[in-house]
Every structure is written in structure tokens, then in C-alpha cells.
Amino acid sequence: MSELALRPAPQTSRPAARQAARQVPAGWLALLATPLAASANAPVLILPGMADSLGIHTASATWLVTVFAWALAVGTPLMAGLLRRRGLHSVLRLSAALIVAGTAIMAVAPWLPLAMAGRAAQAVGGAGLVTAAMSLAGSVRRMGVITAGFGVLGAAGPLLGSTIAGTTSWRVSLAVGAVALLALPAIMRQAAPSPPRPSTPFDGRGAALLVLTATALVLVPRYPLPAVTASLVMAALLALHIRSRPAGFVPAALLRSRTFVLSALLACTLATSYFTLLFTIPQLLGDRTGWSTSTIGTGQMAALLAGSALSVVLAAASARMSRPRVLTILLTVGALAPLTAVLTPWAPLLLVVATLAVFATSAGQAALAVYAIQAAPTAQRPMAIGLFNLCYQLGGAFGPAIAALITLGA
């Protein structure tokens, strides 16, 4: 949804805003946003090789996944705030610079900390591109193209990463997100640059407290006691700040909306389940079957593609369904996936689990995002996109960390 369409504007400006949104074909928006999903999932099957190259344990290599998800989570609302204040082209330029810098670092980094810095830069840049694409979507149908692209490239990501790593290097596998830069010339040429919003003092304290809160939450699966303590402290400080500055970086009006809060929390829950299973299922299949890595990757990709296709069907049908019915489907399927993974005695059924998990998550992201954004006051809808995606991406940070704990304990 375009930033101009979401913000109150004089009547004469609305046709121009709609025309600007229509100038960019949905295909370009999908190319701008969706390579991020392939980049995020590319390490799923190649973590052991990455660990060997860096001279670390496989469990330590999952930090490259966790830091990517963390940077994507905190980068999304930050980029949404930048888009609101500085306009579209500023976000696109900064995002491109971050992706180029992060990819260059990943190409040569000999140590895990430096590689983590490169992945973080890639993720923040990708968050900016996704935010820009969503701001230009302008309709549910065009937003659906982006969501479907996430599902498809996210499904292909593990096998794509494994294939590229097998023929070249794992470092090249983690550079697939840079493909999004191919869309920049068309986007910059066809999209009218959104004007900066009339400036109010930037709420730096609110932004910093949000980042610190998200960071502490991401670390909960790895360091439960200190991270939970830090999360509670940061959340309390953030709540006090929001109370004193209700129109700041985290708008109080959004947190007062029950629909927004519940939609964001459910999206985080479904994403956590999905990403946990995404990284756990290959390990479980490898332990319980004699399948090769390529066979596991192919099977998982087919399962994820099937789930993504089903999610598009539900997203399209949800407009004709009641909200309670949609939520019942999401909750049922979302609970069925992890329960089946725990209880099934037949290893190949884990591929069905992957289908259920991606179906619940992809369909949930599309439907819940609409519910959350519609529940937000018009002036706060751009920030609603950023904060909703923050909650979803937190699931992407929780999941791999939880998967690492599961596989280590198995």
C-alpha cells in the first residue's frame, strides 16, 4: 500500500497517488522484495559446510541465520520510519548501498563476527527494499503478488542455496538477495518519489528502545534467563516512553488496537513455528532416512511450494470468508504442523508438516497484515506495516535458534 494512499491527503492528490502506484508493474515490485526470502532460507541445507569453512561448530554457524533475522526484524520498522520521513528514493539508495556492502563483506569474511556484520547489512538493506515494495503495492491483489513471491522463493531457497554452494561456494549462495538490485532502475524510473512528511522531531529514544527490546527477545532462545530479564526491562522502559510520547516512533494508538496487537502476535507465533520446522525437518529427515542432501532439499522445496500455492488460494478466498473462519483455519493448521512433527512415526510425513507450516504462515501473513493495517488509524498505517513485519520477522529469528536447541538435544 502506498504511503501516499495511506496518509490523509487533499482530494486532488489521490488520483495522482493512485497513478503513481500503478506506474510500477507488480512484477518489478516482486523482484525488488522477494529475493530476500531466498537469501534468508539459503543456509538451511549448507550450515555444516559454512561452519567447516569458518572453522566453527554447526550450532555456532546458526548465528548467521539468527543475526540475519534479527537485522531484518529491527530494520523493517526503522526503514518504514525513514520512508515516512525522507521518501522512497532515499530508502532505495540506502538499501542498495547496504546490500552491496554486506555482500562484499560476505565474499571475503574469514571470521564469524565479520560474516555476521555482512549478513546484518544485507538484511537491513533487504528490509528497506521490502518496505519500499509494500509501500508501492497500492492494492490487496498487488500485495498478494509480493506475498506469493516470498512463499515461492522461500521454498526454493534451501535447494537453491545448496545447489549454488555445490557448484561455486556457500558465499555465493548468501549473495542471492542482491538479485533484487536488478529491479532498482525500473523502480527509480517509474515510481514517483514520495515526498518527505512534514518533519517532527525524530523519536530517537523510542527507536533505540524498540531495537533493544527486539534484540533481547531474539536472544531469549539462546540465553533464556538474562534475555528474558533484559526483555522485560527494555519493554518496561519502552512502555514508559510510549506513555510520555504517544505519537512517537511506536504510536500508542496501534498498541491500543486489539485487532492490531492480536494479529501481530499470531503472525509472530506462526512464523516461529514455521522457521523452527524449516530448519529442523532437514536434520530429522537426514537422521531418520538414508536420503541425500539434494533429495531432502528437493522434497522440502516441493512441500513448501505446495503450501505456498495453497496459501495463495486461501488469501484469495479470505475476502469472501468471515474473519473468525479464516482465523480458525490458520489456528488449526498452525497447531497441526508442530503436533504432527512431534507425533509422527513415519519420517516422510515430515514433508507434509512443511506444507502445513508454510501454508499457515504465508496465508497468515497475508490475511493478518490486512487485518492489522485496517485496524490502524490512517495516519499510522505506514508504521503499522513496519511494526507488524517486525513481529513476523521476530519469528524468523526465534525459529532457527529454537531449531538449533532441538537438533542439539536430539
C-alpha positions, -999 to +999 in steps of 0.1 A: +000+000+000+015+033-010+025+057+017+006+085-001-026+064-002-023+056+035-018+091+047-045+118+047-042+139+016-062+166-002-088+152-025-070+164-056-038+144-047-055+110-045-057+103-083-021+112-086-011+088-059-031+060-075-015+067-108+020+067-093+013+034-076+001+019-110+033+031-128+053+002-113+042-032-125+037-058-098+064-080-113+090-053-106+078-050-070+081-088-066+116-087-080+125-059-056+112-077-025+112-114-028+149-123-033+152-116+004+132-148+011+157-169-009+186-152+009+171-158+043+165-196+036+196-203+016+217-215+046+191-242+056+210-271+040+245-258+040+251-248+076+277-277+081+297-265+051+296-229+063+308-240+097+337-260+083+348-231+061+348-207+091+363-232+115+334-233+139+307-257+151+274-260+131+255-247+161+277-215+160+270-211+123+233-207+131+243-172+144+245-162+107+208-171+104+198-155+137+216-122+130+200-120+096+166-125+111+173-100+139+186-073+115+156-079+092+133-076+122+147-043+136+155-029+101+119-031+089+104-005+113+135+016+110+132+017+072+095+023+075+103+054+096+129+065+071+104+061+042+079+082+061+103+110+068+127+110+038+108+095+010+111+065-014+143+072-032+163+078-001+152+043+012+161+027-021+195+043-023+204+034+013+191-002+009+211-007-022+243+005-005+238-018+024+232-048+003+263-041-019+284-036+012+271-066+031+276-089+000+312-076-004+319-084+033+304-119+030+325-126+000+358-123+019+349-126+056+373-151+073+357-149+107+322-154+120+318-119+136+327-102+103+304-125+084+276-117+108+282-080+102+279-086+064+247-106+069+232-079+091+239-053+064+223-075+038+192-079+060+187-043+068+191-034+031+166-061+022+142-048+048+143-014+031+135-029-003+106-049+011+093-018+028+095+002-004+078-025-024+049-028+001+045+010+001+041+009-037+017-021-039-014+000-037-039-029-036-045-063-019-040-081-053-006-065-059+004-071-023-006-108-029+019-110-057+047-100-032+034-124-006+032-153-031+067-145-043+080-147-007+065-182-004+079-194-037+114-181-033+114-190+004+105-226-006+132-227-033+158-210-010+172-241+007+177-261-025+189-230-044+215-223-017+226-260-017+229-261-055+249-228-057+271-239-028+278-272-045+288-256-078+305-225-066+307-215-029+284-210+001+294-174+000+278-170-034+247-187-020+243-159+005+245-133-022+213-142-039+195-113-023+215-089-044+194-100-074+168-076-061+190-047-072+181-056-108+147-040-102+161-007-089+165+011-122+129+004-132+116+013-098+135+045-096+124+055-131+087+046-128+079+054-092+072+089-082+094+098-053+072+101-022+077+135-006+091+135+029+065+140+056+064+174+073+091+169+099+085+164+136+114+157+159+127+122+153+119+100+183+154+085+186+149+072+221+118+053+211+136+038+181+165+028+203+143+012+229+124-007+202+157-020+188+170-030+222+137-048+231+137-067+198+174-076+203+167-090+238+137-110+225+158-125+197+183-138+223+157-155+245+161-190+229+199-189+233+202-172+267+168-176+284+173-160+318+194-129+310+175-123+277+141-126+294+152-102+321+166-077+296+134-081+275+112-072+305+134-042+314+135-029+279+098-034+274+090-016+306+112+013+295+096+014+261+061+013+276+070+043+298+084+062+268+053+055+247+031+068+276+051+100+277+053+103+239+022+086+224+028+099+189+065+088+188+083+061+169+060+034+184+025+050+182+003+043+212-028+042+190-015+010+174-010-007+208-045+002+219-059-016+189-068-052+200-070-063+164-035-050+155-019-065+186-035-099+183-028-100+145+009-092+151+012-117+179-004-145+159+018-137+129+049-140+152+037-173+166+030-188+131+064-176+118+082-190+148+067-224+142+074-223+105+111-213+108+117-238+136+103-266+114+121-253+083+155-257+099+146-289+119+129-310+093+161-315+071+181-326+101+153-350+112+150-364+077+187-369+075+187-388+108+157-409+101+162-418+064+190-425+041+181-396+018+209-374+004+210-337+010+198-330-026+169-354-021+159-338+012+162-303-004+141-313-034+114-329-012+113-299+011+111-275-018+082-294-033+064-294+000+069-257+006+058-249-030+026-268-024+020-250+008+027-216-008+002-224-036-025-233-011-018-201+009-025-181-023-058-199-026-068-191+010-056-155+007-078-150-024-108-167-008-104-149+025-121-118+011-153-138+008-149-155+042-157-143+077-127-133+098-135-160+125-135-187+098-101-175+084-086-174+119-100-209+127-083-223+096-050-206+104-050-217+141-060-253+132-033-257+106-008-238+125-012-261+155-014-293+134+020-287+119+042-289+150+020-316+166+024-338+136+062-333+136+063-344+172+040-374+170+045-389+135+064-422+135+068-420+097+097-397+086+084-388+051+053-373+067+076-345+079+073-331+043+036-328+049+044-309+081+065-285+060+035-280+037+012-272+066+037-249+082+043-227+052+006-227+043-003-214+078+025-188+078+021-174+042-017-173+043-015-159+078+009-131+068-013-120+040-046-121+059-033-109+093-014-080+077-046-068+061-064-070+095-036-052+113-033-024+088-070-018+085-073-016+123-047+012+124-055+049+123-050+062+088-020+083+097-003+054+114-007+028+087+028+031+073+042+024+108+017-004+112+033-021+083+067-018+098+057-030+133+036-059+120+065-071+099+088-067+129+066-092+148+066-115+119+104-113+114+109-119+151+095-154+144+122-157+118+148-150+145+132-173+171+128-203+148+164-211+138+176-206+174+149-230+187+158-254+159+194-254+170+184-263+205+162-291+192+188-306+170+214-304+196+192-321+221+181-348+197 
